[in-house]
Amino acid sequence: MLKERSIPEEWVWQTIRSPDTQNIGADNNVHYFKGISEYERRILHVVVNPHITPQKVVTVFFDRRERNKK
């Protein structure tokens, strides 16, 4: 999915390690959000399932809804 969406893996790691915000979604997954300066501060949304070992990235995408909240 990263290649298909042209998202460098490093941006995913940056978002997980140092999110601007994060929350637990209705799906009980952790949702991480980070503005990516190299991509016009668009908001990268990374969803991680913390209930399995190892934890699994469920999806990664640029979230237009979050950008509009700013």
N, C-alpha and C positions, 0 to 999 in steps of 0.2 A: 504494500500500500504506500509506503514512503516514496518509492520510485515513481509510482503512478501519480502521486500528488506532488511530486518534486519537493519533498520535505527532507532536509538533511537529518540524519540520525542524531547528530550533535544537538540540534534544536530540541529534539525530544528529551534528551538527557538534561539539557539546560532547564527545560520546563519542569521536569520532575524534581531536579535538585534544588531549584531556586525559583519557584512559581511566584507570580505577582499575587495570585489568589488561588485558593483550593477549597473544595467542599466535598461532602459526601452526598452523592446523588440519591434519588429515589431507588436506584438500582443497587444501592450499597457499594458502589464502586467509588474510588477517589477520582475526582475531576480536577485536573491541574490546568491553570490558565497563565499564559505569559505573552506579553507583547514582544514580538521579534523585531528588533531595531533594523536588522539587515533586510527585513521584508516590510518596510513602511509601517512598523509597529503593529502589524496585524496580529490578532490574538490567536495563538496556537492553543488548542484544546486537546489535552491528552487524558484519556480515560484508562485507569489502571484497576484491575481486579486484585485487591490485596488479600483475598480469602483463599488463595491457592499458593502453593510453593513450587517453583518460584513464582513471584507475582507476575501477572501477565498484562501487557498493554493490549487493551481491547480495541481501541481506535485512536486515530490522530487526525485532526483536521483543523483548518483555519475557520474560526467561528465568527461569522458575520454578525450574529445576534449580540455577542459580547462586545464587539467593536462598537456597535451602535449605542451601547449603554454608556460609553465614555463621553 
